[in-house]
Amino acid sequence: MDIVIALGTGSRWQDNELRYALRSIETYLQGHSGRIVLVGEKPKWIKNVDHYHIPDVPGRKNFSIFQKILTGCEWVNGDDFIFWNDDHFLLKPLNALVSTDF
């Protein structure tokens, strides 16, 4: 299962929130493919992720996020993906696999 992260411009923390989010995914998220798709602005230090540049629409923050999510839907492998934000961090192990046996 792929992970999609929509990124905008103007990080107030020099994109360190993304750095910590990616570290927590690498350390604690189990059951995902390891593929991370960034949609939007890409910090210079980013490596080993797929990136698709979609610029923000000035004054339309929610619309910009919506466009980035749609783009992420087009670029993931399979029907399911995890939508992640750069300010979401895992603090303990989490299994990303979803059981379809209900």
Secondary structure, DSSP 8 states (H G I E B T S, - for coil): -EEEEEE-S--TTTTHHHHHHHHHHHHHEESS-S-EEEEE---TT--SSEEE-----TT-HHHHHHHHHHHHHHHSSSS-EEEE-TT---SS-EE-------
